Amino acid sequence: MSKKRGKSARATIESKLTSSEKPSSVEVIVRKKLLGEAPEEHHFVVADGKRLRNIIELADALETMSEAVFMHHVNETRNDFSNWVKDVFYDHSLAEDISRAKDKVSAQVVVLRRLVKELL
């Protein structure tokens, strides 16, 4: 029942927007979310104690992170960086790309490419 209410409310909001307003409002939300800072309770605390607040800091941390710390977060059973990007920044595409990276250089390249794409 609540799903039905949620859909009709969303439909009502969408119907109030003109077609030219819809893409720009969605684009702003996506960019702000990906390039923005996570709330403090959702900062990523790396195994070495470093705290990451955003995707840019993730790219920087991957640069200097030891292989042991990286492997603590990324192994055959999990990928904490991918999960953080998906759960906090709601970027499923970037999260999927990060999950395919099996070493820290590859993960950093994926993150940096996405940041460059967002900034252009």
C-alpha positions as CSV (number, residue, x, y, z in Angstrom):
1,M,0.0,0.0,0.0
2,S,2.8,2.4,0.8
3,K,4.4,1.6,-2.5
4,K,1.3,2.7,-4.3
5,R,1.2,5.9,-2.4
6,G,4.9,6.6,-3.1
7,K,4.4,6.0,-6.9
8,S,1.5,8.3,-7.1
9,A,3.3,11.0,-5.1
10,R,6.3,10.7,-7.4
11,A,4.0,10.8,-10.5
12,T,2.4,13.9,-9.1
13,I,5.7,15.6,-8.6
14,E,7.0,14.6,-12.1
15,S,3.8,15.8,-13.7
16,K,4.3,19.2,-12.2
17,L,7.7,19.5,-13.9
18,T,8.0,20.5,-17.5
19,S,10.0,18.3,-19.8
20,S,12.8,20.8,-19.9
21,E,13.1,20.9,-16.1
22,K,13.3,17.2,-15.6
23,P,16.8,16.5,-17.1
24,S,18.5,19.5,-15.5
25,S,17.2,18.7,-12.0
26,V,18.3,15.1,-12.2
27,E,21.7,16.1,-13.5
28,V,22.3,18.5,-10.7
29,I,21.4,15.9,-8.1
30,V,23.7,13.2,-9.6
31,R,26.7,15.6,-9.8
32,K,26.2,16.9,-6.3
33,K,25.9,13.4,-4.9
34,L,28.9,12.0,-6.6
35,L,31.1,15.1,-6.1
36,G,29.8,15.9,-2.7
37,E,30.9,14.9,0.7
38,A,29.3,12.0,2.6
39,P,27.7,12.8,5.9
40,E,30.1,12.2,8.8
41,E,28.4,9.0,9.9
42,H,29.0,7.6,6.4
43,H,32.6,8.6,6.0
44,F,34.8,5.6,5.1
45,V,37.3,4.6,7.7
46,V,40.2,2.8,6.0
47,A,41.9,0.0,7.9
48,D,45.0,2.3,8.4
49,G,42.8,4.8,10.2
50,K,42.4,7.3,7.4
51,R,38.9,8.8,7.0
52,L,37.5,9.4,3.5
53,R,34.7,11.9,3.0
54,N,34.3,11.8,-0.7
55,I,35.2,10.2,-4.0
56,I,38.2,12.5,-4.6
57,E,39.7,11.4,-1.2
58,L,39.2,7.8,-2.3
59,A,41.3,8.4,-5.4
60,D,44.0,10.1,-3.3
61,A,44.0,7.3,-0.7
62,L,44.4,4.6,-3.4
63,E,47.5,6.4,-4.5
64,T,49.4,6.0,-1.1
65,M,47.5,3.0,0.4
66,S,49.6,-0.1,1.1
67,E,48.8,-3.3,-0.7
68,A,47.9,-5.0,2.6
69,V,45.4,-2.3,3.4
70,F,43.9,-2.5,-0.1
71,M,43.6,-6.3,0.2
72,H,41.9,-5.9,3.6
73,H,39.1,-4.0,1.9
74,V,39.1,-5.7,-1.5
75,N,39.3,-9.5,-1.8
76,E,37.5,-12.4,-3.3
77,T,34.5,-12.0,-0.9
78,R,34.0,-8.3,-0.7
79,N,34.9,-4.9,-2.1
80,D,34.3,-2.2,0.6
81,F,35.1,0.7,-1.7
82,S,32.5,-0.4,-4.3
83,N,29.9,-0.9,-1.5
84,W,30.6,2.6,-0.1
85,V,30.2,4.2,-3.5
86,K,27.0,2.3,-4.1
87,D,25.5,2.8,-0.7
88,V,26.5,6.3,0.2
89,F,26.8,8.0,-3.2
90,Y,24.2,5.9,-5.0
91,D,26.4,5.5,-8.1
92,H,25.8,1.9,-9.1
93,S,27.7,2.2,-12.3
94,L,30.9,3.5,-10.7
95,A,30.5,0.9,-7.9
96,E,30.3,-1.9,-10.5
97,D,33.4,-0.6,-12.2
98,I,35.3,-0.5,-8.9
99,S,34.2,-4.0,-8.1
100,R,35.8,-5.3,-11.3
101,A,39.2,-3.7,-10.3
102,K,41.3,-6.2,-8.6
103,D,44.3,-4.0,-7.7
104,K,44.6,-0.5,-6.3
105,V,46.0,1.0,-9.4
106,S,43.1,-0.2,-11.5
107,A,40.6,1.0,-8.9
108,Q,42.2,4.4,-8.8
109,V,42.1,4.7,-12.6
110,V,38.4,3.8,-12.6
111,V,37.7,6.5,-9.9
112,L,39.8,9.1,-11.6
113,R,38.2,8.5,-15.0
114,R,34.8,8.9,-13.6
115,L,35.8,12.1,-11.8
116,V,37.2,13.6,-15.0
117,K,34.0,12.6,-16.8
118,E,31.9,14.3,-14.1
119,L,33.9,17.5,-14.2
120,L,33.7,17.9,-18.0
